[in-house]
Amino acid sequence: MRHRSPHLPLTMDRSPTDLLEAALPSNPGPAKAPRWVPIRTLGSHHRERVLAHLLALEERDRWLRFGHAASDEQIALYAQGMDFDRDEVFGIFNRRLRLVAMAHLAFAPRGDAGEPAAAEFGVSVLPSTRGRGFGGRLFEHAIMHARNRGVRRMHVHLARENSPMLAIVRRAGAHVRTEGGDAMAELDLPADTLGSQIEELLGHHAADFDYRLKLQALRLDRLAP
């Protein structure tokens, strides 16, 4: 993966946004199919951004995500109850640091070996960023993260009409059961490897670097006359 140097001079004809785009990894090809997507691990300090993201979902999207048309109050309770220490929450931010896609990987209680035997995956993507493969990338990221922590099975509960997500889990080799308007996908995960551990570590550092660049660009934009 090629990177342009982040040490670029700030000149009058280069905005902070231009500098950010120049410093980010180069992704040749169609804009809707990037080869690399910065997926950042979220913490409790992101709770307000998570809430804002979920509240921005339209009624049908809420039904696809939660299995029912969740009200604002129900979503607020869900966001408030998220345990960022026990579970893993991942997100994709745009240039304005708006959370445009996120996934929640909820771990089952730990077994005798001290590792969770299973995890449940949920994902949501804002309508404005659909068609860019963010849901699939978050699913792949969650698989890697789960297997690196000893998880051997992932569950995905989704609406039967959620054809994009059904296609994603089926391509991954999941077994899908349907009942009425619901579908349950189960995916057996392989054991972690040195390669999967290194891949996750590198991805984590790259996404953190991307986030800091966007934050710096926003600060420069605010200072610009």
C-alpha positions in Angstrom: 0.0 0.0 0.0 1.5 3.3 -1.1 1.4 6.4 1.2 2.1 10.0 0.3 4.2 11.9 2.8 2.1 13.5 5.5 4.8 16.2 5.9 3.3 18.6 3.3 3.7 22.4 3.5 0.5 24.4 4.2 0.3 26.9 1.3 -2.4 29.4 0.4 -3.7 27.1 -2.4 -4.0 24.0 -0.2 -6.9 23.7 2.2 -6.7 21.5 5.3 -9.0 19.1 3.5 -6.6 18.9 0.5 -3.8 18.1 3.0 -5.8 15.4 4.6 -6.6 13.7 1.3 -3.0 13.9 0.2 -1.8 12.3 3.5 -4.4 9.4 3.4 -3.5 6.1 1.6 -4.0 6.3 -2.1 -6.9 4.2 -3.3 -6.9 3.9 -7.1 -10.1 2.7 -8.7 -13.8 3.6 -8.3 -14.6 5.7 -5.3 -17.4 3.3 -4.2 -15.0 0.4 -3.9 -12.0 1.5 -1.8 -9.3 -1.0 -1.2 -8.7 0.2 2.4 -11.3 1.7 4.8 -10.2 3.2 8.2 -12.2 1.2 10.8 -11.6 2.7 14.3 -12.3 1.0 17.6 -14.8 3.2 19.6 -14.7 3.8 23.3 -17.1 5.2 25.8 -16.1 8.7 24.9 -17.7 8.1 21.5 -21.1 7.3 23.0 -22.7 10.6 21.9 -21.5 10.0 18.3 -22.9 6.5 18.4 -26.2 7.8 19.6 -26.3 10.5 16.9 -25.5 7.9 14.3 -28.3 5.6 15.4 -30.8 8.4 15.7 -30.0 9.4 12.1 -31.3 6.0 10.8 -34.6 6.1 9.0 -37.5 4.0 10.3 -36.9 1.1 7.9 -33.2 1.1 8.7 -34.0 0.9 12.4 -36.2 -2.0 11.8 -33.4 -3.8 9.8 -30.8 -3.0 12.5 -32.9 -3.8 15.6 -35.6 -6.1 14.3 -38.3 -3.5 15.1 -38.9 0.2 14.4 -37.0 1.4 17.5 -38.1 4.7 18.9 -35.6 7.5 19.8 -36.1 6.6 23.5 -35.3 2.9 22.8 -32.2 3.8 20.8 -31.0 6.1 23.6 -31.4 3.3 26.1 -29.4 1.0 23.8 -26.6 3.5 23.3 -26.5 4.2 27.1 -26.3 0.5 27.9 -23.4 -0.3 25.5 -20.5 -1.8 27.4 -17.4 -0.7 25.6 -15.2 -2.6 28.0 -16.8 -6.0 27.5 -17.9 -5.7 23.8 -16.2 -4.2 20.8 -17.7 -1.3 18.8 -16.2 -0.3 15.5 -16.8 2.7 13.3 -16.1 4.5 10.1 -15.9 8.3 10.1 -16.1 10.7 7.2 -13.9 13.8 6.8 -16.1 15.8 9.2 -15.7 13.0 11.8 -19.4 12.0 11.5 -19.9 8.4 12.3 -21.3 7.1 9.0 -21.1 3.3 9.7 -20.7 1.3 12.9 -20.8 -2.3 14.1 -21.4 -3.8 17.5 -19.7 -7.1 18.4 -21.3 -8.4 21.5 -19.5 -11.2 23.2 -21.2 -14.1 25.0 -20.2 -14.9 28.6 -16.7 -16.3 28.8 -16.2 -20.1 29.2 -13.9 -22.1 31.3 -10.9 -21.1 29.2 -11.6 -17.5 29.8 -12.5 -16.8 26.2 -16.0 -16.0 24.8 -17.3 -18.9 22.8 -19.5 -16.8 20.6 -20.3 -13.3 19.6 -23.2 -11.5 18.0 -22.7 -8.9 15.2 -24.9 -5.9 14.4 -24.2 -3.2 11.8 -25.7 0.0 10.5 -24.8 2.3 7.6 -26.2 5.8 7.0 -28.2 6.0 3.7 -25.8 8.7 2.4 -22.9 6.2 2.4 -24.6 3.1 1.1 -23.1 1.2 -1.8 -19.5 1.7 -0.7 -19.0 -1.7 0.9 -18.8 -0.4 4.5 -21.1 -3.1 5.9 -19.0 -5.8 4.4 -15.8 -4.2 5.6 -17.1 -3.9 9.1 -18.2 -7.6 9.0 -14.7 -8.7 7.8 -13.1 -6.6 10.5 -15.4 -8.1 13.2 -14.5 -11.6 12.1 -10.8 -10.9 12.4 -11.2 -9.2 15.7 -13.4 -12.1 17.1 -11.1 -14.9 16.0 -8.1 -13.1 17.4 -9.9 -13.3 20.8 -10.7 -16.9 20.7 -14.3 -16.6 19.5 -15.3 -19.7 17.5 -18.8 -18.8 16.3 -20.4 -15.6 15.2 -24.2 -15.0 15.1 -26.0 -12.4 13.0 -29.7 -11.8 13.6 -31.2 -9.8 10.7 -34.4 -9.2 8.8 -35.1 -11.7 6.0 -35.4 -8.8 3.5 -32.0 -7.4 4.3 -30.6 -8.9 1.1 -27.3 -6.9 1.2 -26.3 -8.3 4.6 -27.6 -11.8 3.8 -25.3 -11.8 0.7 -22.4 -10.7 2.9 -22.8 -13.4 5.5 -23.5 -16.1 2.8 -20.3 -15.2 0.9 -18.4 -15.6 4.2 -19.8 -19.2 4.5 -22.4 -18.7 7.1 -25.3 -21.1 7.6 -28.5 -19.1 7.4 -31.9 -20.1 8.9 -35.0 -18.2 8.1 -38.3 -18.1 10.1 -41.0 -15.7 9.1 -39.5 -12.3 8.5 -36.3 -13.1 10.4 -33.1 -14.7 9.5 -30.3 -16.1 11.7 -26.8 -16.6 10.3 -24.1 -18.6 12.1 -20.5 -18.6 11.0 -17.8 -20.8 12.4 -14.5 -18.9 12.7 -11.0 -20.3 12.2 -8.4 -20.0 14.9 -6.2 -16.9 14.9 -2.8 -16.8 13.3 0.2 -14.6 13.6 -0.9 -13.0 10.3 -4.4 -12.1 11.6 -2.9 -10.6 14.7 -0.5 -8.5 12.8 -3.2 -7.4 10.3 -5.4 -6.2 13.1 -2.6 -4.4 14.8 -1.5 -2.6 11.6 -5.1 -1.7 10.8 -5.7 -0.3 14.3 -2.7 2.0 14.0 -3.6 3.1 10.5 -7.2 3.9 11.5 -6.0 5.8 14.5 -3.6 7.8 12.3 -6.4 8.5 9.8 -8.7 9.8 12.7 -6.0 12.1 14.0 -5.5 13.5 10.5 -9.2 14.2 10.2 -9.3 15.8 13.6 -6.3 18.1 12.7 -7.9 19.0 9.4 -11.1 20.1 11.2 -9.1 22.2 13.6 -7.3 23.9 10.7 -10.5 24.5 8.9 -11.9 26.3 11.9 -8.8 28.5 12.1 -8.8 29.3 8.4 -10.1 32.8 7.5 
